[in-house]
């Protein structure tokens, strides 16, 4: 990872910059999303990555109020992808979740992300279920 990239637990961000990063990472049009309010209301923690002040990475962690935490919305700007930013974000998120009292960190991911989450981040595969609600 580029040493100039600054990882910050619970880093400050704007709704617009996170929405732009998220939209690019997950290939959807930008939409006005109240990210800061969502983070304040629902997150155990989050980690930002900045390069020269620009938001280039983000990961969110929600908790169950007990020992389980879940990684959501891991995203990295395309121009800094494949440089270790994503795995550094997940490691930092795991450290922060541990400090907050979590014993387990869960992540749901699609097959094309197995190498990232399992090899680069150290998660082990488990069986899980998913039910689409809408």
C-alpha positions in Angstrom: 0.0 0.0 0.0 1.2 3.5 -0.8 2.6 5.0 2.4 0.9 8.3 1.5 -2.5 6.6 2.0 -3.9 7.6 5.4 -6.3 5.2 7.1 -8.5 6.7 9.8 -10.9 4.8 12.0 -14.2 6.7 12.1 -12.7 9.1 9.6 -14.6 12.2 8.7 -16.3 12.2 5.3 -19.1 13.9 3.4 -22.2 12.2 2.0 -21.3 13.3 -1.5 -17.7 11.9 -1.5 -18.8 8.6 0.0 -21.7 8.4 -2.4 -19.4 9.0 -5.4 -16.9 6.3 -4.2 -19.7 3.8 -3.5 -21.4 4.4 -6.8 -18.1 3.9 -8.7 -17.2 0.8 -6.7 -20.6 -0.9 -7.0 -21.4 0.3 -10.5 -24.6 2.2 -9.8 -25.6 5.8 -10.4 -24.8 8.3 -7.6 -27.8 9.0 -5.4 -28.1 11.4 -2.5 -27.6 9.1 0.4 -27.4 10.3 4.0 -24.2 8.3 4.7 -23.1 10.3 7.8 -26.5 9.8 9.5 -26.5 6.1 8.6 -23.0 5.7 10.0 -23.9 7.6 13.2 -27.2 5.6 13.7 -26.1 2.1 12.7 -22.3 1.6 12.6 -20.0 0.0 15.2 -17.2 1.7 13.3 -15.9 2.5 9.9 -12.5 3.2 8.3 -11.7 5.7 5.6 -8.6 5.8 3.4 -7.4 9.1 1.9 -4.7 10.0 -0.5 -3.8 13.7 -0.7 -7.1 14.5 1.1 -9.2 12.6 -1.4 -11.4 9.7 -0.2 -10.0 6.6 -1.9 -11.3 3.9 0.3 -14.0 3.0 2.9 -15.3 0.1 4.9 -18.3 0.0 7.3 -18.8 -2.3 10.2 -22.1 -2.8 11.9 -22.6 -4.8 15.1 -25.3 -6.8 16.8 -24.7 -5.1 20.2 -22.8 -8.2 21.3 -19.9 -10.2 19.9 -20.7 -10.2 16.2 -19.7 -7.5 13.7 -20.3 -7.4 9.9 -18.2 -5.8 7.2 -20.2 -3.8 4.7 -19.5 -1.6 1.7 -15.8 -2.2 1.3 -14.9 0.1 -1.6 -11.7 1.4 -3.1 -11.2 4.0 -5.9 -10.2 2.3 -9.2 -7.0 4.3 -9.5 -5.6 2.9 -6.2 -7.1 -0.6 -6.6 -5.0 -3.7 -6.3 -2.4 -1.9 -4.1 -3.4 -3.3 -0.7 -5.8 -0.5 0.3 -8.8 -2.8 0.5 -7.1 -5.4 2.7 -5.6 -2.7 4.9 -9.1 -1.2 5.3 -10.6 -4.6 6.3 -7.7 -5.3 8.7 -8.1 -1.9 10.3 -11.9 -2.5 10.6 -11.2 -5.8 12.3 -8.9 -4.2 14.8 -11.5 -1.5 15.5 -14.3 -4.1 15.9 -12.1 -6.1 18.3 -11.5 -3.0 20.4 -15.2 -2.4 20.5 -15.7 -5.9 21.9 -16.6 -8.0 18.9 -15.3 -11.6 18.8 -16.4 -12.4 15.3 -16.2 -10.5 12.0 -18.6 -11.6 9.3 -18.6 -10.7 5.6 -20.9 -11.7 2.8 -19.2 -11.6 -0.6 -19.7 -12.8 -4.1 -17.5 -15.6 -5.7 -15.3 -13.1 -7.6 -14.3 -11.6 -4.2 -13.2 -14.9 -2.6 -9.5 -14.2 -3.2 -9.8 -10.8 -1.7 -11.7 -11.7 1.5 -10.1 -15.1 2.1 -6.6 -14.7 0.8 -5.9 -11.0 1.3 -8.0 -10.4 4.4 -7.8 -13.8 6.1 -11.5 -14.5 6.4 -12.5 -18.2 6.3 -15.4 -19.4 4.3 -18.6 -20.4 6.1 -22.0 -21.4 4.9 -24.7 -18.7 5.1 -28.1 -18.0 3.8 -29.6 -15.0 2.0 -33.2 -14.0 1.4 -34.0 -11.2 -1.0 -36.7 -9.0 0.6 -37.4 -6.6 -2.3 
